[in-house]
């Protein structure tokens, strides 16, 4: 079922581009966007949850409840950090920090594999090409001026790290939920806490912005459910490798639809990532 993580990679590319256009709008405040975006996700998913609800009794054990709370808190921190960096810093400057997330996921999965049984892969034939692909993902974005860190880039780095932490913690309790149920409950938790913290006035934005917010919410649902499904069926590291194809799709979309030029670093990065995926599939 490798098609599902590939669908997730497509959604990641599309969602990343679309979300940036929303946050760059000066009328959209971070707290408001955090709240209304997760409210949109909840409303869209409500009919799906009715048909695909799945929850194991072990989810209610104290240890697993605490892990779920940690997932929600990590996700809130990660989103706020990333939204903050995207709001006030150029995308070209924060992108190298944002794409560190897959590398963080792989490194944390390797570390956690020594403390958990059977949840994270330790197969070098899978780990090595995934690490190579992660480095290739970062490669096009390494430029001399990026060595000068500011608070927005640091925020993006920490946001990527907390997203990785959230994903690793999610895998530890994901067996007790269906992917749709888990993502729905996660988003409910994020929405409720965000609403209490920011207390935004839920006033509908302009029609065009609202459409973008709803569309982005739908795309993130596809992405996260695909990732969770991949974790359960293909493993964390292999799914992370497949999702890295999202960067290749971003390059392709930018070339086809935005008429942006693709430099030689992007081409090398895309070729290496694809080669790593093919190698892993054939090995």
Buried (B, 14 or more C-beta within 10 A) or exposed (E): EBEBBBBBBBBBBBBBBBBBEBBEBEEBBBBBBBBBBBBBBBEBBEEBBEEBEEEBEEBEEEEBEEBBEBBBBBBBBBBBBBBBBBBBBEBEBBBBBBBBBBBBBBBBBBEBBEEEEEBBBEEEEBBEBBBBBBEBBBBBBEEEEBEEEEEBBEBBBBBBBBBBBBBBBBBBBBBBBBBBBBBBBBBBBBBBBBBEEBEBEEEEBEEEBBEBBBBBBBBBBBBBBBBBBBBBBBBBBBBBBBBBBBBBBBBBBBEEEEEEEBEEBBEEBBEBBBBBBEBBEEE
